Amino acid sequence: MRILVVDHDPETLQQAIAQLGNLGFDATGTIDEGEAQGLFPGHDLLVLASGVDEDIKATLTGAFPGPVATPRSRRTLLKSVRHHILQG
């Protein structure tokens, strides 16, 4: 499963990607909206962190063809991802 993680904070983004990678997921990330839309092909799940601007969230959610997770915090990131994996 390929997961695209979008966050405004590079440090938090890298931590989230590391967490997912440690579980065996192919996780990538970006903080730039244009890059994120360019990375959509091949991703199964989009994870939008709570700190991402609401307008950017709306744009990305509307453009991404698959399921979208919006965890409230880094702590709930893995829980959200697991939920979407089980649902899928």
Secondary structure as GFF3:
##gff-version 3
##sequence-region A 1 88
A	DSSP	beta_strand	2	6	.	.	.	ID=ss1
A	DSSP	alpha_helix	10	22	.	.	.	ID=ss2
A	DSSP	beta_strand	26	30	.	.	.	ID=ss3
A	DSSP	alpha_helix	33	38	.	.	.	ID=ss4
A	DSSP	beta_strand	45	48	.	.	.	ID=ss5
A	DSSP	alpha_helix	54	63	.	.	.	ID=ss6
A	DSSP	beta_strand	68	69	.	.	.	ID=ss7
A	DSSP	three_ten_helix	74	76	.	.	.	ID=ss8
A	DSSP	alpha_helix	77	87	.	.	.	ID=ss9
###
